[in-house]
Amino acid sequence: MTDDTVQLTAAAQDYFRTLAGLKFPQALADKYPRIAQTIFALKDDANQLRACFAALIEDARGDRQGFSFDVLMDIQALREIMLGDVNQFVADDTTKWVS
């Protein structure tokens, strides 16, 4: 599935290519350029950007198919680099797996 209605602008491409510690989010840019462009547009507003990432990652409606793994990893990497949110999971006695 691709989103051909919006193309990733040169400014957005340049921004994503110059983010330290991040490889270019190719899968996201190829399959969902509209989403990549939205993330770029919100880059200077941490609150709206955080809400955007939450809406992309969390299924509040219960009927979403979800992103392919490569796209999800691009979204996760962008969130970590752009917001500094490294990992939302905390390893403690209530969250660790027991075998």
Backbone bond lengths (Angstrom), bond angles and torsions (degrees), N, CA, C in turn:
res aa  C-N    CA-C-N  psi(-1)  N-CA   C-N-CA  omega(-1)  CA-C   N-CA-C  phi
1 M - - - 1.453 - - 1.524 108.97 -
2 T 1.304 116.45 130.62 1.454 120.55 177.02 1.506 109.36 -126.89
3 D 1.306 114.80 160.17 1.457 121.82 178.78 1.524 107.05 -116.08
4 D 1.324 116.79 94.13 1.458 121.42 -174.05 1.521 113.98 -87.62
5 T 1.315 118.86 -0.36 1.457 119.97 -174.61 1.525 112.70 -79.03
6 V 1.314 118.44 -24.19 1.464 122.36 -179.75 1.518 108.33 -128.32
7 Q 1.320 116.42 133.89 1.454 121.20 176.72 1.528 109.25 -104.28
8 L 1.304 116.54 146.64 1.454 121.63 177.00 1.522 108.32 -70.44
9 T 1.326 116.62 124.25 1.460 120.81 -177.54 1.519 111.01 -70.71
10 A 1.320 115.55 161.60 1.468 120.85 177.46 1.521 110.60 -61.61
11 A 1.332 117.10 -36.95 1.469 120.55 178.84 1.521 110.92 -63.56
12 A 1.326 117.06 -41.60 1.459 120.75 178.54 1.523 110.29 -67.02
13 Q 1.320 117.73 -43.24 1.462 120.76 177.74 1.523 110.92 -58.95
14 D 1.327 116.53 -46.37 1.467 120.83 178.70 1.519 111.31 -60.80
15 Y 1.318 117.07 -42.78 1.464 121.25 -179.91 1.529 110.72 -60.87
16 F 1.331 117.13 -49.32 1.460 120.66 -178.33 1.530 111.47 -65.77
17 R 1.329 117.24 -32.41 1.466 120.24 179.41 1.528 112.30 -72.57
18 T 1.322 117.20 -22.55 1.467 119.74 -176.26 1.526 113.72 -102.87
19 L 1.323 119.11 1.23 1.462 120.80 176.63 1.527 109.33 -68.55
20 A 1.311 116.23 121.77 1.460 121.19 -178.53 1.526 110.34 -63.62
21 G 1.321 116.23 134.63 1.451 121.32 176.30 1.512 114.50 80.68
22 L 1.323 117.86 13.53 1.463 120.68 -176.32 1.519 110.02 -131.36
23 K 1.329 115.80 132.59 1.464 118.55 169.46 1.527 107.13 -84.00
24 F 1.308 116.84 152.62 1.457 120.98 -177.54 1.532 109.43 -56.50
25 P 1.339 117.87 131.26 1.472 121.66 -178.00 1.537 111.49 -76.51
26 Q 1.322 115.24 70.52 1.463 121.54 -172.34 1.521 113.60 -61.48
27 A 1.320 117.45 -44.88 1.468 119.79 -178.31 1.527 110.83 -62.53
28 L 1.321 116.66 -43.61 1.465 120.59 178.35 1.524 110.63 -63.90
29 A 1.317 117.00 -45.81 1.469 121.28 -179.14 1.523 111.63 -63.38
30 D 1.332 116.91 -38.32 1.463 120.44 -178.90 1.519 112.72 -73.92
31 K 1.339 116.39 -44.53 1.461 120.37 -172.70 1.527 113.92 -90.41
32 Y 1.337 116.63 -30.94 1.468 120.77 -176.85 1.530 110.58 -139.01
33 P 1.336 117.81 65.23 1.466 119.31 -179.23 1.532 112.76 -60.70
34 R 1.330 116.98 -29.30 1.473 119.86 178.46 1.524 110.54 -62.69
35 I 1.322 117.11 -42.05 1.461 121.24 179.21 1.525 110.12 -67.47
36 A 1.326 117.02 -44.15 1.466 120.21 178.08 1.528 110.51 -60.51
37 Q 1.319 116.82 -40.43 1.460 121.07 179.39 1.533 110.45 -66.17
38 T 1.317 117.67 -38.80 1.467 121.84 177.70 1.521 110.38 -63.83
39 I 1.330 117.26 -44.66 1.463 121.07 178.06 1.526 109.88 -59.18
40 F 1.319 116.75 -44.33 1.459 120.87 177.60 1.535 110.79 -60.40
41 A 1.318 117.32 -44.35 1.465 121.24 -178.10 1.527 112.32 -62.95
42 L 1.329 117.26 -28.76 1.464 121.95 -177.90 1.528 113.18 -94.84
43 K 1.316 118.52 5.39 1.462 122.56 -171.74 1.521 114.46 -57.41
44 D 1.309 118.73 -25.93 1.461 121.82 -177.64 1.526 113.81 -97.14
45 D 1.319 117.77 3.10 1.461 122.26 -179.97 1.531 108.95 -124.23
46 A 1.317 116.51 92.10 1.466 121.75 -173.61 1.528 112.71 -57.50
47 N 1.315 117.90 -38.83 1.466 120.06 -178.62 1.527 111.83 -66.12
48 Q 1.319 116.02 -46.61 1.468 118.93 178.94 1.518 111.49 -69.23
49 L 1.327 116.61 -35.23 1.453 120.33 178.21 1.525 110.49 -65.71
50 R 1.312 117.15 -42.78 1.467 121.83 177.62 1.539 109.83 -61.08
51 A 1.322 116.62 -42.90 1.469 120.69 178.26 1.534 110.94 -64.74
52 C 1.303 116.99 -38.21 1.468 121.54 178.47 1.526 110.16 -63.20
53 F 1.334 117.04 -48.44 1.465 120.17 178.97 1.526 110.90 -62.04
54 A 1.322 117.18 -41.12 1.468 120.59 179.06 1.527 109.99 -61.46
55 A 1.316 117.46 -43.38 1.465 121.07 179.85 1.527 111.53 -64.73
56 L 1.328 116.83 -32.09 1.464 120.34 179.10 1.517 112.22 -75.01
57 I 1.321 116.76 -37.30 1.460 121.03 -172.60 1.526 112.77 -91.10
58 E 1.321 117.40 -36.15 1.461 121.44 -175.99 1.527 110.27 -95.47
59 D 1.318 117.06 132.90 1.466 122.26 179.30 1.524 109.11 -94.49
60 A 1.315 116.66 93.68 1.462 121.54 -178.41 1.530 111.80 -80.54
61 R 1.325 117.13 -21.97 1.466 120.88 -177.13 1.520 113.04 -91.38
62 G 1.327 116.93 -24.67 1.454 120.07 178.97 1.510 115.50 83.03
63 D 1.320 118.13 7.42 1.458 119.16 -177.52 1.524 113.41 -128.09
64 R 1.305 116.76 17.25 1.464 119.40 -177.89 1.517 111.01 -86.04
65 Q 1.316 115.09 146.01 1.462 121.54 177.24 1.523 110.49 -75.96
66 G 1.311 117.48 -34.10 1.453 121.50 -177.98 1.517 111.29 94.74
67 F 1.310 115.19 165.88 1.463 121.58 -179.67 1.518 109.92 -90.71
68 S 1.317 114.81 156.56 1.462 118.81 171.84 1.530 107.86 -65.55
69 F 1.323 116.28 159.86 1.459 121.34 -174.48 1.528 111.80 -57.89
70 D 1.338 117.99 -43.41 1.461 120.05 -177.79 1.526 111.92 -64.51
71 V 1.318 117.58 -38.56 1.467 120.97 177.48 1.525 110.23 -68.55
72 L 1.316 117.10 -43.96 1.459 120.70 178.53 1.525 111.50 -59.84
73 M 1.319 117.68 -40.33 1.464 120.81 178.86 1.529 111.16 -66.87
74 D 1.333 117.59 -36.01 1.471 120.54 175.29 1.526 110.57 -63.69
75 I 1.331 116.85 -44.33 1.469 121.03 179.21 1.522 110.08 -62.76
76 Q 1.314 116.60 -45.01 1.463 121.09 179.76 1.526 110.78 -61.99
77 A 1.330 117.55 -44.77 1.466 121.31 -179.90 1.534 110.81 -62.84
78 L 1.323 116.85 -42.29 1.466 120.22 177.76 1.520 110.69 -62.06
79 R 1.318 117.18 -43.07 1.464 120.67 179.59 1.522 110.51 -61.14
80 E 1.306 116.43 -44.73 1.460 120.22 -179.05 1.525 111.84 -62.82
81 I 1.323 117.07 -45.37 1.467 121.22 -177.69 1.528 111.59 -72.89
82 M 1.318 117.28 -45.42 1.463 120.69 -173.62 1.520 113.19 -75.61
83 L 1.338 117.79 -30.22 1.463 120.73 -177.00 1.521 113.21 -112.82
84 G 1.321 117.10 -13.65 1.450 119.73 -176.81 1.516 112.47 77.67
85 D 1.331 117.09 13.15 1.463 121.88 178.47 1.522 108.04 -86.23
86 V 1.302 116.15 93.08 1.453 119.85 -173.15 1.515 112.20 -72.49
87 N 1.311 117.92 -51.63 1.455 120.33 -177.70 1.516 108.30 -154.01
88 Q 1.302 116.56 128.25 1.457 119.88 -179.13 1.520 112.42 -82.75
89 F 1.324 117.71 -10.61 1.455 121.32 -177.47 1.520 110.13 -93.01
90 V 1.308 116.32 138.23 1.446 122.61 178.75 1.520 107.91 -115.14
91 A 1.319 115.89 125.77 1.464 119.64 179.42 1.527 108.34 -84.22
92 D 1.308 115.29 111.64 1.459 120.89 174.16 1.521 107.41 -147.55
93 D 1.307 118.10 -176.64 1.461 120.69 -175.71 1.524 113.82 -63.08
94 T 1.337 118.38 -21.33 1.460 119.98 -179.03 1.516 112.53 -89.42
95 T 1.337 118.05 -15.78 1.452 119.48 -176.70 1.518 114.82 -116.08
96 K 1.335 118.75 -11.59 1.464 119.07 -178.20 1.530 111.24 -76.47
97 W 1.295 114.93 152.22 1.455 121.20 -179.05 1.521 109.72 -79.48
98 V 1.281 115.87 146.25 1.458 121.71 177.35 1.520 107.56 -116.56
99 S 1.318 115.69 133.30 1.475 118.05 179.30 1.501 110.40 -116.71
